[in-house]
Amino acid sequence: MRGMILYDLKDADKNSWFIRRLQEEGARHGHLLSLYIAENKQEEINHSAADFCINRSRHAAFSTLFENAGKSSINNSRTIRIANDKWQSFQLFQGLSLPCMPTFLPGNEPAFPFVAKSRSGHGGSEVFLVKDAQSYADVKKRLKDCPYILQPLCDEPGVDVRAYVMGENVFAAVKRTCKTDFRSNYSLGGQVELFAVTPDQLSAIRILQKELNSDYIGVDFIRHKGQWVVNEIEDAAGARMLYSLTDIDFIHLYWQQIEKRLKEGKVCG
């Protein structure tokens, strides 16, 4: 089969090794995987040139094009749409009765200190700690061109867990800790260690997977009031932390899930 892997240009440059390995492993499975630079230009995509897509661009519209043509998208468009909008993610968590941080839109601000996040940010970018009215004014200037959400600061900042979820299985989890920043992202200098997911975390992940039917996501948890609460879903989750801690053949696992999805056929987003 012919596959199309979709990336924005900046992410494609940063993930060139990952793309090459996906193509090599795909060839071993009998699939030709071509790279397409997306940049949110869905009107230019020719979905007839491929039998399926692996959408790492974070733009759900590309996946919708494939799904409407009766073809599989990895991940499906609904997963991509919700995971890349933190407000939609919160609404999903709330609708599924999952423990999560209270979340507000501008105009309904929580008490200081609180966290302001771009709704579409990832990797800890466009996330700011707001301590007072002056810092909030500064943050609003920095986020003036993008929608954002507001959340109370959790009572154990600088600590989180990312669970790596492939299909219905959690195949690894990593605890991230940063003593100098309220954000714990690995890309921002957080320290990482392997972590065994708790029963409550596993229950939340299974509820999410039943709802989203995604292929590969990261599910992030933070600590608040003595429990792990769901924080975010990462659609185009990277694997750098796993490579630094384990010898898991992530690319092989990914292709196993892709093959499973292709055999099942299209799943609508």
C-alpha positions in Angstrom: 0.0 0.0 0.0 1.0 3.6 -0.5 1.1 5.8 2.6 1.5 9.5 3.2 3.2 10.9 6.3 2.1 14.5 7.0 4.3 17.0 8.8 4.7 20.7 9.0 8.1 21.9 7.7 9.6 22.8 11.1 8.6 19.5 12.7 9.8 17.5 9.7 13.2 19.0 9.9 13.4 18.2 13.6 12.1 14.7 13.1 14.0 13.7 10.0 15.5 10.6 11.7 12.1 9.5 12.9 10.6 9.9 9.4 13.4 8.0 7.8 12.9 5.1 10.2 9.2 5.1 9.7 9.8 4.8 5.9 12.4 2.0 6.4 10.1 0.0 8.7 7.1 0.6 6.4 9.1 -0.8 3.5 9.7 -4.0 5.5 5.9 -4.2 5.9 5.5 -3.8 2.1 4.3 -0.1 2.2 5.8 2.9 0.4 5.6 5.9 2.7 6.0 9.4 1.2 6.6 12.6 3.1 4.2 15.5 2.5 4.8 18.9 4.0 1.5 20.1 5.2 1.5 23.6 6.6 -2.3 23.5 6.9 -2.8 23.6 3.1 -5.4 20.8 2.9 -6.6 22.2 -0.4 -3.3 21.1 -2.0 -3.3 17.5 -0.8 -4.0 14.8 -3.3 -5.4 12.0 -1.1 -5.8 9.8 -4.2 -2.0 9.5 -4.3 -2.1 7.4 -1.1 -4.1 4.6 0.5 -3.7 5.9 4.0 -2.1 8.7 5.9 0.0 9.0 9.1 -0.9 12.6 10.2 1.8 14.1 12.4 1.0 17.7 11.3 -1.6 18.3 14.1 -4.1 19.5 11.4 -7.3 17.4 11.6 -8.5 18.6 8.2 -6.0 16.4 6.4 -7.3 13.3 8.2 -10.9 14.3 7.4 -10.0 14.3 3.7 -8.8 10.7 3.9 -11.7 9.6 6.0 -14.2 11.1 3.7 -12.6 9.2 0.9 -13.0 5.9 2.9 -9.3 5.7 3.8 -7.6 5.3 7.2 -5.9 8.1 9.0 -3.4 7.6 11.9 -4.6 9.2 14.2 -8.2 9.8 13.3 -9.5 13.3 12.8 -11.4 13.4 16.0 -8.4 12.5 18.1 -6.3 15.1 16.3 -8.9 17.9 16.6 -9.5 17.3 20.3 -5.9 16.7 21.4 -4.7 19.8 19.7 -7.3 22.1 21.3 -6.9 22.2 25.1 -10.4 23.6 25.6 -11.9 20.8 23.7 -9.7 18.3 25.6 -11.0 19.7 28.9 -14.6 19.5 27.7 -14.0 15.8 26.8 -12.4 15.1 30.2 -15.3 16.7 32.0 -17.9 15.0 29.8 -16.3 11.6 30.7 -16.1 12.5 34.4 -12.3 12.2 34.5 -10.4 14.0 37.2 -8.9 17.2 35.7 -8.0 20.7 36.6 -10.8 23.3 36.4 -10.4 25.2 33.2 -11.7 28.6 32.1 -11.8 30.9 29.1 -10.6 34.5 29.3 -13.1 36.7 31.1 -13.6 34.1 33.7 -10.2 34.1 35.4 -9.4 32.0 38.5 -7.6 33.4 41.5 -3.9 34.1 41.2 -1.7 32.2 40.7 -3.0 30.5 37.6 -1.6 29.0 34.4 -2.4 30.4 30.9 -2.0 28.1 28.0 -2.4 28.5 24.3 -5.2 26.1 23.2 -3.0 24.7 20.4 0.5 24.8 22.1 2.6 21.7 22.7 5.9 20.7 24.2 5.5 23.3 27.0 5.5 26.2 24.5 3.0 29.0 25.1 2.4 28.0 28.8 2.8 30.8 31.3 2.6 31.1 35.1 0.4 34.1 36.0 1.2 35.5 39.5 -0.5 38.8 39.5 -2.4 41.4 37.4 0.9 42.8 35.9 2.1 39.4 34.8 -1.3 38.6 33.4 -1.2 41.8 31.3 2.2 40.7 29.9 0.9 37.2 29.1 -2.1 38.5 27.3 0.2 40.5 25.0 2.2 37.3 24.3 -1.0 35.3 23.6 -2.8 38.1 21.8 -2.8 36.2 18.5 -4.0 32.8 19.7 -6.9 31.5 21.8 -5.9 30.4 25.3 -7.3 28.8 28.4 -6.7 29.4 32.1 -6.2 26.9 34.9 -5.5 27.1 38.7 -1.9 26.1 39.4 -1.8 22.5 40.6 -0.5 22.1 44.2 2.5 20.0 43.0 3.9 21.9 40.1 6.9 20.7 38.1 5.9 17.0 38.2 3.9 15.1 35.6 3.6 11.6 34.1 3.2 10.8 30.4 1.7 7.5 29.5 2.4 6.3 26.0 -0.6 4.6 24.6 -0.6 2.4 21.4 -4.1 1.3 20.5 -5.6 -0.1 23.7 -2.2 -0.7 25.4 0.0 1.5 27.6 3.4 0.3 26.5 5.4 2.7 28.7 5.1 5.7 31.1 7.6 8.3 32.1 7.6 10.6 35.2 9.0 14.1 34.4 10.3 16.4 37.2 11.7 19.9 37.1 12.9 21.7 40.3 13.3 25.1 38.6 10.2 25.5 36.6 6.5 24.7 37.0 6.6 23.0 33.7 8.3 19.5 33.6 8.7 19.0 29.9 11.8 17.0 28.8 12.4 19.5 26.0 12.6 22.2 28.7 15.1 20.4 30.9 12.9 18.2 33.0 14.4 15.0 34.6 12.9 11.8 33.5 12.4 8.3 34.9 10.3 5.3 34.1 7.0 5.1 35.9 4.4 2.4 36.6 1.0 3.8 35.8 -1.5 3.6 38.7 -4.8 1.8 38.5 -6.6 5.2 38.5 -4.4 6.4 35.6 -5.0 3.2 33.7 -8.8 3.5 34.2 -8.7 7.1 32.8 -6.7 6.0 29.8 -9.0 3.2 29.0 -12.0 5.5 29.1 -10.3 7.9 26.8 -9.3 5.2 24.4 -12.8 3.8 24.3 -14.0 7.3 23.4 -11.3 8.3 20.9 -10.2 5.0 19.3 -6.8 6.6 18.6 -3.8 4.8 17.3 -0.9 6.4 19.3 -1.2 9.2 21.8 0.5 10.5 25.0 -1.8 11.0 28.0 -0.3 13.5 30.5 -1.2 13.5 34.2 -0.3 16.1 36.9 -0.6 16.0 40.7 -3.3 17.9 42.5 -4.8 17.4 45.9 -3.1 14.1 46.4 -4.2 12.5 43.1 -3.1 12.2 39.5 -5.5 14.3 37.3 -5.6 14.2 33.5 -3.9 17.2 32.1 -3.5 16.9 28.3 -3.6 14.5 25.3 -0.6 14.7 23.0 -1.5 13.7 19.5 1.9 13.8 17.7 3.7 12.5 20.8 7.5 12.2 20.4 9.6 9.3 21.7 12.8 11.0 22.7 12.2 10.3 26.4 11.7 6.6 25.7 14.9 6.3 23.6 16.8 7.9 26.5 15.5 5.4 29.1 14.7 2.2 27.3 15.5 0.0 24.3 11.8 -0.2 23.2 11.6 -0.5 19.4 8.9 2.2 19.2 8.9 2.3 15.4 8.1 -1.4 15.2 5.3 -1.1 17.7 3.9 1.9 15.8 3.8 -0.1 12.6 2.1 -3.0 14.3 -0.7 -0.6 15.3 -0.8 0.9 11.8 -1.1 -2.6 10.2 -3.9 -3.4 12.7 -5.8 -0.3 11.7 -5.3 -0.9 8.0 -6.7 -4.4 8.4 -9.7 -3.1 10.3 -10.4 -0.5 7.6 -11.3 3.2 7.9 -12.5 4.6 11.3 -14.4 7.9 11.0 -13.2 10.8 13.1 
